[in-house]
């Protein structure tokens, strides 16, 4: 039903959004490094927790 690839894809999506947000935000008044950092950390955290939950439920 679930696969470890889903956990990685979920994390990569948020990390890609965070990276895009960092580079596309340069044209505004100020550079929002905190927002990009939080999106990158969110991507890593979601992938990590999803993988741990799948491992605990023996779905991996």
PyMOL commands that set and color helices and strands:
alter all, ss='L'
color gray80, all
select helices_A, chain A and resi 4-27+33-56
alter helices_A, ss='H'
color red, helices_A
deselect
rebuild
show_as cartoon
